[in-house]
Structures are given as C-alpha cells and as structure tokens.
Amino acid sequence: MTQHRNDTRTALVVLAHHRSDSLTAHTARRTTAQLEAAGYRVDLLDLHAEGFDPRMTEADQPDWGNREKTYSREVRDHMRRVLEADVVVAVFPVYWQSVPAVLKGWIDRVWNYGFAYGRSKPRLAGKRMLWLALAGAAADDPVTEGMHSLLEANLSEGIAYYCGFSHSRVGLLPDAEDRPQRVDAEGNLLVGDAVSGAGREAQYADFDRRAREFVEKFLAHEAVAV
Ligand SMILES: Cc1cc2nc3c(=O)[nH]c(=O)nc-3n(C[C@H](O)[C@H](O)[C@H](O)COP(=O)(O)O)c2cc1C
C-alpha cells in the first residue's frame, strides 16, 4: 500500500449512525462541508450506508506471529482509505460512554496488527484524529465531565496514540437530544419537555456552532503542526 500524497490534504470522515436524518449524520455532513471549505479532499465513510460489518472474522483476526498477515479484501480497502487520509474525523453518538458498535468494530477489524500497531513505526504515525462525540447528557450534568475524561483516555490514549497518531482530541457535544436528559441521585433518568419552535432552532444553532469550533480548533492545530 502506498501513501497518497499531493498538495491537497485528505480527510477521512467516518460517520457511525444508522439514520441519515440523525443529528450525528447532519453533523458529519456539516463537518464535511467545513473541511472542504478549508481545502481538504474529503472521503466520507458512512459505515452503515456502506454495509460495514463490525463483527470480527477469522480472516481479520490478528495473527500475533505474523504482522504481515493479509487481511480480507474489505479490510484492506478500508486500510487504504485510512492511509490516504492526513486527518481522520469520526462522528458518532456516545453509547454507554463509548463508541457505538459499528465504529468499535471498524477499529477492531481495520486498525489491525501490523498495520495500526505492532511496528516500531506504525503506518498511521503522524496522522491526526478528531472524535466528534454527540452525547444525550446535558452540558451541566455532572456526568459529562467524567464522560469526557473517559472518552479521551479510551479513544485518544488507548487507541489513537497507541497507533502512532500525533494528535487526537475528543470534541464532546452534549445536549444532543431535543429533550433534556439527566440522571438524578437515585439513578432515575429524568427527561424534560421537548424543545420546539424558536427554542429548538436556537438549540441546534448552538450545537452546530460548538461542533464547528471543535473542527476549527483541530484544523488550526493542523496548520501549526504542518
Ligand atoms: C444504546 C445507547 C447508549 C447511550 N449511552 C449514552 C451515554 O452513555 N451517555 C450519553 O450522554 N448519552 C448516551 N446515549 C444518548 C445518545 O448519545 C444520543 O441519543 C445521541 O447522541 C443523539 O444523537 P442522534 O440523534 O444523532 O442519535 C445513548 C443512546 C443509546 C441509544
């Protein structure tokens, strides 16, 4: 596999959501437009639309005795897309303080031994990663801060840096639900009234602004680092 290089930088936007009318898909589309406006060529990988199967297979299971193992054609195609990217932006809903199964399976199968890790210089070395994580929890819910730390530890430290990425950040986007949610001291889920009309417009405008700022900051870091 050869690394794609020309003057245009490439962003791989990985969308992990089953509904194209979801806030997550909307955020991925806006992020794609923002990256394109910043001069990136964008490869939009919609895991559900492309029918990616997150289940591990024998063909894609690492062989610890052979880091040159030839993985399945599907996984090799995905590896090529990752290699061609200068930056990877994953856009997903937080499920159980983690990534949804389809994104976890994509990492399990594609970010594989001998490719993403297991070499003194991993093939993903130097790339940059942004994880845009939409969360149902309210921004002022005490669980939100801990969720952010957990996601950074898992996704940036446990995965991206382990695989040689030079920069990784989790952009946590709480308040992703139109009905505010929080958990009380007894563990009950409290769901507020749905926001509607102008209130809803304002909520989503604010959401879009926060997502945009994460991408802007990420690109500013990219410009300094290049
Ligand atoms: C299985 C599942 C697990 C979830 N776990 C969490 C969670 O741990 N923390 C949280 O804040 N929201 C959680 N949520 C709420 C989702 O993050 C929220 O519904 C989503 O970000 C909304 O975006 P969407 O409309 O694009 O799906 C969960 C939702 C589901 C379906």
The ligand as a Gaussian input file, in Angstrom:
#p B3LYP/6-31G(d) Opt

LIG

0 1
 C      -27.524000       2.494000      23.390000
 C      -27.405000       3.935000      23.762000
 C      -26.491000       4.296000      24.747000
 C      -26.333000       5.632000      25.103000
 N      -25.400000       5.975000      26.035000
 C      -25.210000       7.274000      26.358000
 C      -24.225000       7.643000      27.319000
 O      -23.502000       6.813000      27.877000
 N      -24.079000       8.966000      27.614000
 C      -24.851000       9.933000      26.995000
 O      -24.670000      11.116000      27.284000
 N      -25.785000       9.610000      26.052000
 C      -25.985000       8.307000      25.743000
 N      -26.917000       7.969000      24.788000
 C      -27.661000       9.047000      24.097000
 C      -27.031000       9.323000      22.732000
 O      -25.700000       9.787000      22.856000
 C      -27.869000      10.365000      21.982000
 O      -29.142000       9.800000      21.805000
 C      -27.304000      10.715000      20.624000
 O      -26.076000      11.367000      20.742000
 C      -28.266000      11.644000      19.864000
 O      -27.794000      11.818000      18.551000
 P      -28.591000      11.180000      17.309000
 O      -29.945000      11.854000      17.296000
 O      -27.755000      11.532000      16.119000
 O      -28.699000       9.702000      17.551000
 C      -27.117000       6.634000      24.458000
 C      -28.056000       6.257000      23.470000
 C      -28.205000       4.926000      23.142000
 C      -29.218000       4.549000      22.097000

